[in-house]
Amino acid sequence: MYKEAQVQAKDGHWYIMRIMPYRTHDNAIDGVVINLIDITTMKKLEISLQEKESSAQKARALAEGIIATVREPLIILDTNFKVITANPSFYQTFRVTTEQTENHILYELGNGQWDIPELRRLLEEILPQNSVF
């Protein structure tokens, strides 16, 4: 049996410290063994990932706030034209709910009212070229 903890040295390096009893040949405890495993690289990657996740969450919250406050109907699609989200103005204008809209393909919304050949053509040209209309 042993105890384990992550510890940081004064120089900034990180270690897994394992402390276990030192047993003699006759199984008597006669001290402790302390084992230090350098995990600095892993810890730096973990911290970096946490910071990136935090930044991504803040950016997403900001984007969601902007989307929610736009007065014109706005819909966000993925690359397969599936609705990721829409703003309140979209739901009010087209009298639809989140359940009827999100995770559905744009062309299948409602009674197929968005399955417009010209809209389909424009969207299929825009996505591969990263352009806007």
Biotite code that builds the C-alpha atoms (Angstrom):
import biotite.structure as struc

atoms = struc.array([
    struc.Atom([0.000, 0.000, 0.000], chain_id="A", res_id=1, res_name="MET", atom_name="CA", element="C"),
    struc.Atom([1.245, 3.485, -0.793], chain_id="A", res_id=2, res_name="TYR", atom_name="CA", element="C"),
    struc.Atom([0.154, 7.127, -0.796], chain_id="A", res_id=3, res_name="LYS", atom_name="CA", element="C"),
    struc.Atom([0.420, 9.249, -3.914], chain_id="A", res_id=4, res_name="GLU", atom_name="CA", element="C"),
    struc.Atom([0.127, 12.981, -4.616], chain_id="A", res_id=5, res_name="ALA", atom_name="CA", element="C"),
    struc.Atom([1.061, 15.487, -7.307], chain_id="A", res_id=6, res_name="GLN", atom_name="CA", element="C"),
    struc.Atom([3.526, 18.021, -5.963], chain_id="A", res_id=7, res_name="VAL", atom_name="CA", element="C"),
    struc.Atom([5.263, 21.041, -7.417], chain_id="A", res_id=8, res_name="GLN", atom_name="CA", element="C"),
    struc.Atom([8.868, 21.841, -6.578], chain_id="A", res_id=9, res_name="ALA", atom_name="CA", element="C"),
    struc.Atom([10.106, 25.369, -5.956], chain_id="A", res_id=10, res_name="LYS", atom_name="CA", element="C"),
    struc.Atom([11.697, 25.396, -9.418], chain_id="A", res_id=11, res_name="ASP", atom_name="CA", element="C"),
    struc.Atom([8.275, 24.821, -11.026], chain_id="A", res_id=12, res_name="GLY", atom_name="CA", element="C"),
    struc.Atom([8.692, 21.163, -11.920], chain_id="A", res_id=13, res_name="HIS", atom_name="CA", element="C"),
    struc.Atom([5.820, 18.788, -11.193], chain_id="A", res_id=14, res_name="TRP", atom_name="CA", element="C"),
    struc.Atom([6.160, 15.294, -9.771], chain_id="A", res_id=15, res_name="TYR", atom_name="CA", element="C"),
    struc.Atom([4.035, 12.378, -8.732], chain_id="A", res_id=16, res_name="ILE", atom_name="CA", element="C"),
    struc.Atom([5.287, 11.572, -5.271], chain_id="A", res_id=17, res_name="MET", atom_name="CA", element="C"),
    struc.Atom([4.680, 8.038, -4.028], chain_id="A", res_id=18, res_name="ARG", atom_name="CA", element="C"),
    struc.Atom([5.399, 7.161, -0.439], chain_id="A", res_id=19, res_name="ILE", atom_name="CA", element="C"),
    struc.Atom([5.393, 3.524, 0.601], chain_id="A", res_id=20, res_name="MET", atom_name="CA", element="C"),
    struc.Atom([6.707, 1.601, 3.585], chain_id="A", res_id=21, res_name="PRO", atom_name="CA", element="C"),
    struc.Atom([10.121, -0.013, 3.358], chain_id="A", res_id=22, res_name="TYR", atom_name="CA", element="C"),
    struc.Atom([9.840, -3.587, 4.534], chain_id="A", res_id=23, res_name="ARG", atom_name="CA", element="C"),
    struc.Atom([12.691, -5.842, 5.596], chain_id="A", res_id=24, res_name="THR", atom_name="CA", element="C"),
    struc.Atom([13.033, -9.510, 4.616], chain_id="A", res_id=25, res_name="HIS", atom_name="CA", element="C"),
    struc.Atom([11.016, -10.506, 7.676], chain_id="A", res_id=26, res_name="ASP", atom_name="CA", element="C"),
    struc.Atom([8.220, -8.084, 6.612], chain_id="A", res_id=27, res_name="ASN", atom_name="CA", element="C"),
    struc.Atom([8.907, -5.521, 9.323], chain_id="A", res_id=28, res_name="ALA", atom_name="CA", element="C"),
    struc.Atom([8.521, -1.861, 8.406], chain_id="A", res_id=29, res_name="ILE", atom_name="CA", element="C"),
    struc.Atom([11.915, -0.183, 8.699], chain_id="A", res_id=30, res_name="ASP", atom_name="CA", element="C"),
    struc.Atom([11.374, 3.203, 7.043], chain_id="A", res_id=31, res_name="GLY", atom_name="CA", element="C"),
    struc.Atom([9.776, 4.646, 3.923], chain_id="A", res_id=32, res_name="VAL", atom_name="CA", element="C"),
    struc.Atom([10.554, 4.763, 0.217], chain_id="A", res_id=33, res_name="VAL", atom_name="CA", element="C"),
    struc.Atom([9.781, 8.008, -1.598], chain_id="A", res_id=34, res_name="ILE", atom_name="CA", element="C"),
    struc.Atom([9.544, 7.790, -5.365], chain_id="A", res_id=35, res_name="ASN", atom_name="CA", element="C"),
    struc.Atom([9.360, 10.961, -7.495], chain_id="A", res_id=36, res_name="LEU", atom_name="CA", element="C"),
    struc.Atom([8.228, 10.749, -11.127], chain_id="A", res_id=37, res_name="ILE", atom_name="CA", element="C"),
    struc.Atom([8.671, 13.888, -13.243], chain_id="A", res_id=38, res_name="ASP", atom_name="CA", element="C"),
    struc.Atom([5.337, 14.844, -14.828], chain_id="A", res_id=39, res_name="ILE", atom_name="CA", element="C"),
    struc.Atom([6.213, 18.450, -15.717], chain_id="A", res_id=40, res_name="THR", atom_name="CA", element="C"),
    struc.Atom([5.512, 18.055, -19.441], chain_id="A", res_id=41, res_name="THR", atom_name="CA", element="C"),
    struc.Atom([2.204, 16.310, -18.808], chain_id="A", res_id=42, res_name="MET", atom_name="CA", element="C"),
    struc.Atom([1.193, 18.934, -16.231], chain_id="A", res_id=43, res_name="LYS", atom_name="CA", element="C"),
    struc.Atom([2.044, 21.818, -18.594], chain_id="A", res_id=44, res_name="LYS", atom_name="CA", element="C"),
    struc.Atom([-0.077, 20.203, -21.313], chain_id="A", res_id=45, res_name="LEU", atom_name="CA", element="C"),
    struc.Atom([-2.928, 19.723, -18.840], chain_id="A", res_id=46, res_name="GLU", atom_name="CA", element="C"),
    struc.Atom([-2.763, 23.368, -17.741], chain_id="A", res_id=47, res_name="ILE", atom_name="CA", element="C"),
    struc.Atom([-2.573, 24.550, -21.357], chain_id="A", res_id=48, res_name="SER", atom_name="CA", element="C"),
    struc.Atom([-5.606, 22.443, -22.270], chain_id="A", res_id=49, res_name="LEU", atom_name="CA", element="C"),
    struc.Atom([-7.570, 23.814, -19.319], chain_id="A", res_id=50, res_name="GLN", atom_name="CA", element="C"),
    struc.Atom([-6.708, 27.383, -20.375], chain_id="A", res_id=51, res_name="GLU", atom_name="CA", element="C"),
    struc.Atom([-7.770, 26.678, -23.969], chain_id="A", res_id=52, res_name="LYS", atom_name="CA", element="C"),
    struc.Atom([-11.025, 25.108, -22.800], chain_id="A", res_id=53, res_name="GLU", atom_name="CA", element="C"),
    struc.Atom([-11.685, 28.138, -20.622], chain_id="A", res_id=54, res_name="SER", atom_name="CA", element="C"),
    struc.Atom([-10.975, 30.488, -23.533], chain_id="A", res_id=55, res_name="SER", atom_name="CA", element="C"),
    struc.Atom([-13.215, 28.446, -25.824], chain_id="A", res_id=56, res_name="ALA", atom_name="CA", element="C"),
    struc.Atom([-16.027, 28.531, -23.263], chain_id="A", res_id=57, res_name="GLN", atom_name="CA", element="C"),
    struc.Atom([-15.697, 32.305, -22.926], chain_id="A", res_id=58, res_name="LYS", atom_name="CA", element="C"),
    struc.Atom([-15.681, 32.741, -26.709], chain_id="A", res_id=59, res_name="ALA", atom_name="CA", element="C"),
    struc.Atom([-18.737, 30.506, -27.061], chain_id="A", res_id=60, res_name="ARG", atom_name="CA", element="C"),
    struc.Atom([-20.596, 32.431, -24.348], chain_id="A", res_id=61, res_name="ALA", atom_name="CA", element="C"),
    struc.Atom([-19.754, 35.703, -26.085], chain_id="A", res_id=62, res_name="LEU", atom_name="CA", element="C"),
    struc.Atom([-20.888, 34.359, -29.470], chain_id="A", res_id=63, res_name="ALA", atom_name="CA", element="C"),
    struc.Atom([-24.117, 33.036, -27.954], chain_id="A", res_id=64, res_name="GLU", atom_name="CA", element="C"),
    struc.Atom([-24.735, 36.434, -26.374], chain_id="A", res_id=65, res_name="GLY", atom_name="CA", element="C"),
    struc.Atom([-24.223, 38.183, -29.699], chain_id="A", res_id=66, res_name="ILE", atom_name="CA", element="C"),
    struc.Atom([-26.459, 35.717, -31.541], chain_id="A", res_id=67, res_name="ILE", atom_name="CA", element="C"),
    struc.Atom([-29.210, 36.137, -28.955], chain_id="A", res_id=68, res_name="ALA", atom_name="CA", element="C"),
    struc.Atom([-29.211, 39.936, -29.253], chain_id="A", res_id=69, res_name="THR", atom_name="CA", element="C"),
    struc.Atom([-29.202, 40.243, -33.050], chain_id="A", res_id=70, res_name="VAL", atom_name="CA", element="C"),
    struc.Atom([-32.603, 41.637, -34.030], chain_id="A", res_id=71, res_name="ARG", atom_name="CA", element="C"),
    struc.Atom([-32.784, 39.944, -37.413], chain_id="A", res_id=72, res_name="GLU", atom_name="CA", element="C"),
    struc.Atom([-33.535, 36.229, -37.663], chain_id="A", res_id=73, res_name="PRO", atom_name="CA", element="C"),
    struc.Atom([-30.248, 34.337, -37.517], chain_id="A", res_id=74, res_name="LEU", atom_name="CA", element="C"),
    struc.Atom([-29.545, 30.640, -37.943], chain_id="A", res_id=75, res_name="ILE", atom_name="CA", element="C"),
    struc.Atom([-26.237, 28.804, -37.488], chain_id="A", res_id=76, res_name="ILE", atom_name="CA", element="C"),
    struc.Atom([-25.604, 25.722, -39.644], chain_id="A", res_id=77, res_name="LEU", atom_name="CA", element="C"),
    struc.Atom([-22.901, 23.078, -39.606], chain_id="A", res_id=78, res_name="ASP", atom_name="CA", element="C"),
    struc.Atom([-21.162, 21.897, -42.779], chain_id="A", res_id=79, res_name="THR", atom_name="CA", element="C"),
    struc.Atom([-23.992, 19.425, -43.462], chain_id="A", res_id=80, res_name="ASN", atom_name="CA", element="C"),
    struc.Atom([-26.603, 22.216, -43.257], chain_id="A", res_id=81, res_name="PHE", atom_name="CA", element="C"),
    struc.Atom([-27.850, 20.924, -39.910], chain_id="A", res_id=82, res_name="LYS", atom_name="CA", element="C"),
    struc.Atom([-29.071, 23.682, -37.593], chain_id="A", res_id=83, res_name="VAL", atom_name="CA", element="C"),
    struc.Atom([-26.748, 24.172, -34.637], chain_id="A", res_id=84, res_name="ILE", atom_name="CA", element="C"),
    struc.Atom([-28.760, 27.028, -33.154], chain_id="A", res_id=85, res_name="THR", atom_name="CA", element="C"),
    struc.Atom([-30.932, 29.982, -34.029], chain_id="A", res_id=86, res_name="ALA", atom_name="CA", element="C"),
    struc.Atom([-31.655, 33.246, -32.295], chain_id="A", res_id=87, res_name="ASN", atom_name="CA", element="C"),
    struc.Atom([-34.910, 34.286, -30.583], chain_id="A", res_id=88, res_name="PRO", atom_name="CA", element="C"),
    struc.Atom([-35.813, 36.493, -33.545], chain_id="A", res_id=89, res_name="SER", atom_name="CA", element="C"),
    struc.Atom([-35.686, 33.457, -35.860], chain_id="A", res_id=90, res_name="PHE", atom_name="CA", element="C"),
    struc.Atom([-37.986, 31.470, -33.593], chain_id="A", res_id=91, res_name="TYR", atom_name="CA", element="C"),
    struc.Atom([-40.438, 34.373, -33.284], chain_id="A", res_id=92, res_name="GLN", atom_name="CA", element="C"),
    struc.Atom([-40.442, 35.314, -36.966], chain_id="A", res_id=93, res_name="THR", atom_name="CA", element="C"),
    struc.Atom([-40.952, 31.777, -38.255], chain_id="A", res_id=94, res_name="PHE", atom_name="CA", element="C"),
    struc.Atom([-43.067, 30.610, -35.290], chain_id="A", res_id=95, res_name="ARG", atom_name="CA", element="C"),
    struc.Atom([-41.000, 27.509, -34.599], chain_id="A", res_id=96, res_name="VAL", atom_name="CA", element="C"),
    struc.Atom([-39.486, 25.997, -31.462], chain_id="A", res_id=97, res_name="THR", atom_name="CA", element="C"),
    struc.Atom([-35.976, 24.929, -30.600], chain_id="A", res_id=98, res_name="THR", atom_name="CA", element="C"),
    struc.Atom([-37.057, 21.289, -30.786], chain_id="A", res_id=99, res_name="GLU", atom_name="CA", element="C"),
    struc.Atom([-38.452, 21.781, -34.296], chain_id="A", res_id=100, res_name="GLN", atom_name="CA", element="C"),
    struc.Atom([-35.286, 23.525, -35.470], chain_id="A", res_id=101, res_name="THR", atom_name="CA", element="C"),
    struc.Atom([-32.033, 22.503, -33.797], chain_id="A", res_id=102, res_name="GLU", atom_name="CA", element="C"),
    struc.Atom([-30.316, 19.324, -35.024], chain_id="A", res_id=103, res_name="ASN", atom_name="CA", element="C"),
    struc.Atom([-32.522, 19.275, -38.125], chain_id="A", res_id=104, res_name="HIS", atom_name="CA", element="C"),
    struc.Atom([-31.298, 19.794, -41.672], chain_id="A", res_id=105, res_name="ILE", atom_name="CA", element="C"),
    struc.Atom([-32.273, 23.252, -42.933], chain_id="A", res_id=106, res_name="LEU", atom_name="CA", element="C"),
    struc.Atom([-34.064, 21.921, -45.999], chain_id="A", res_id=107, res_name="TYR", atom_name="CA", element="C"),
    struc.Atom([-36.295, 19.713, -43.852], chain_id="A", res_id=108, res_name="GLU", atom_name="CA", element="C"),
    struc.Atom([-37.502, 22.433, -41.480], chain_id="A", res_id=109, res_name="LEU", atom_name="CA", element="C"),
    struc.Atom([-41.221, 23.071, -41.292], chain_id="A", res_id=110, res_name="GLY", atom_name="CA", element="C"),
    struc.Atom([-42.978, 21.717, -44.305], chain_id="A", res_id=111, res_name="ASN", atom_name="CA", element="C"),
    struc.Atom([-39.877, 21.980, -46.483], chain_id="A", res_id=112, res_name="GLY", atom_name="CA", element="C"),
    struc.Atom([-40.230, 25.756, -46.795], chain_id="A", res_id=113, res_name="GLN", atom_name="CA", element="C"),
    struc.Atom([-36.439, 26.136, -46.752], chain_id="A", res_id=114, res_name="TRP", atom_name="CA", element="C"),
    struc.Atom([-35.892, 23.632, -49.562], chain_id="A", res_id=115, res_name="ASP", atom_name="CA", element="C"),
    struc.Atom([-35.474, 26.362, -52.166], chain_id="A", res_id=116, res_name="ILE", atom_name="CA", element="C"),
    struc.Atom([-33.251, 25.507, -55.151], chain_id="A", res_id=117, res_name="PRO", atom_name="CA", element="C"),
    struc.Atom([-31.617, 28.961, -55.254], chain_id="A", res_id=118, res_name="GLU", atom_name="CA", element="C"),
    struc.Atom([-30.907, 28.885, -51.499], chain_id="A", res_id=119, res_name="LEU", atom_name="CA", element="C"),
    struc.Atom([-29.478, 25.383, -51.832], chain_id="A", res_id=120, res_name="ARG", atom_name="CA", element="C"),
    struc.Atom([-27.228, 26.522, -54.712], chain_id="A", res_id=121, res_name="ARG", atom_name="CA", element="C"),
    struc.Atom([-25.980, 29.560, -52.788], chain_id="A", res_id=122, res_name="LEU", atom_name="CA", element="C"),
    struc.Atom([-25.227, 27.558, -49.628], chain_id="A", res_id=123, res_name="LEU", atom_name="CA", element="C"),
    struc.Atom([-23.443, 24.825, -51.558], chain_id="A", res_id=124, res_name="GLU", atom_name="CA", element="C"),
    struc.Atom([-21.248, 27.457, -53.257], chain_id="A", res_id=125, res_name="GLU", atom_name="CA", element="C"),
    struc.Atom([-20.518, 29.412, -50.091], chain_id="A", res_id=126, res_name="ILE", atom_name="CA", element="C"),
    struc.Atom([-19.337, 26.681, -47.720], chain_id="A", res_id=127, res_name="LEU", atom_name="CA", element="C"),
    struc.Atom([-16.554, 25.241, -49.913], chain_id="A", res_id=128, res_name="PRO", atom_name="CA", element="C"),
    struc.Atom([-15.267, 28.743, -50.696], chain_id="A", res_id=129, res_name="GLN", atom_name="CA", element="C"),
    struc.Atom([-15.610, 30.186, -47.164], chain_id="A", res_id=130, res_name="ASN", atom_name="CA", element="C"),
    struc.Atom([-17.479, 33.168, -48.577], chain_id="A", res_id=131, res_name="SER", atom_name="CA", element="C"),
    struc.Atom([-20.619, 35.016, -47.496], chain_id="A", res_id=132, res_name="VAL", atom_name="CA", element="C"),
    struc.Atom([-23.816, 36.279, -49.091], chain_id="A", res_id=133, res_name="PHE", atom_name="CA", element="C"),
])
